[in-house]
Amino acid sequence: MGKNVIKNSAWTIVQAVVFLLVTSGCLKDPMKEKNFTPAQVKLYKSGKAIYNTDCIACHNANPRLPGAIGPDNYGSSLELVRLKVLKGEYPSGYKPKRTTKEMPEFESYGNDIEAIHFYLNN
């Protein structure tokens, strides 16, 4: 019985170490990987905070994936982000990924468009 307790404890420790190694690899900090400047770090954090506050209700928490209501928005142009967020419009000639017109306007984010755009592109 004593050997089983030691064996089980050792196995639990191995599982914990493997878990920590796997999760630490999955939680990479893009700011460190991409060598962002301090100004870019500020843009990224601001854009991420806005995205997580208002956008993930409709869009996926991961901008590369489609959400329940809104499409994926990774890689969106600055013009698209500006027009869609502030006016609910698309740039001339742009073909929307979805035909719904559910997205509200967020006029209060007029000074934050660059931050949102930077986050969506990184």
N, C-alpha and C positions, 0 to 999 in steps of 0.2 A: 504494500500500500504506500509506503514512503517513497518508493521509486516512481510510482505513478504521479504522485504530487509534484515531485521534482521535474519529471518529464513534462507534465502539463504546464508547469510554471515556465519552463524553458521554451516550450512551444508558444505560449502566450507572449513571451518577450520577443521571440522571433517574429510573430505576427505583428506586434506593435511596431517593431523596427521597420518591417516591410511596409506597413501602412504609412508610416512617417516619410519614408523615402519616396513612395509613390505619390502621396499627396503634395509633398514639397515640390516635386517635379511638375505637378499639374497647376500649381499656383504661382507660376512665374510672373514676375512684375514686368510688364511691357516697358515701363519707363527705364528700367535698368538695361533690358535687352536692347533697346533702340537708342540708348545714349541720348535721351532727350536733354535739351538745354533747360535751365531753370524756367524760362518763359514757356517752353513746351510742356513741362511738367504741370505748370499752373493751368494751361489751356486744357490738358488732358483731364486733370482732376475736376476742373469746373464742368467740362462737357460731360464727364461721366456722372457727376452728381446730378446734373440736370436730367440726363437721360434716365438715370435710375429713379428719379423723383417723378417725372411726368410721362416719359415715353414707354416704359415697360408695361404700363397698364394695357397697351394695345400691341406694341412691338415686343419681340422676344428680348429677354435680358441680354442675350448675345446678339449684337447687331447684325451678325452674319447669317442669322437664322430668321425665318418668317415668324411673326407672332400670330396670335389668335385673330386679330383684326387687321393689324398693319403688316406690311411686307418687311422683308429684311431691308436694312438701310445702310449696311456697311459699304463704304466706297462712294457714297452719294456726293455729288458735286456741291460746291459752295452755293451755287445759284439755286439748285434744287432745295437744299436745306433752308436757305433764306426765304424763298418764295413759299415753300410748303409750311414752314413753321410760322412765319409772320402773316401770310395772307391766305393760306389754304389753297394755293395755286401751284401749277406746274410750269416749268420753263417752256417756252415756245418749242414745239416739235418733240417734246418729251413724251414717251409712251409709258403711262403708269403701269406698275406691276399688278395693281388691283384696281378694279373699277369703282370701288366704294368711295364715298365722299364723306367718311366719318370723322376724319381728323379735324379737330378744332384748331382755331388760330391761337397762337401763343404770342401775342404782340409784346408782352412783357419781357420776352427774351431777345429783343432787338439788339442789345449789346453783347449777347452771348452766342450769336450765330457761329462765329469763328471757333469758339470752344466746342460747341456741339459738333461742328464739321470736323474739327481735329480729332475728337474722340471717335467719331464714326469711321474715320479713315486710319485709325491705328488700333 
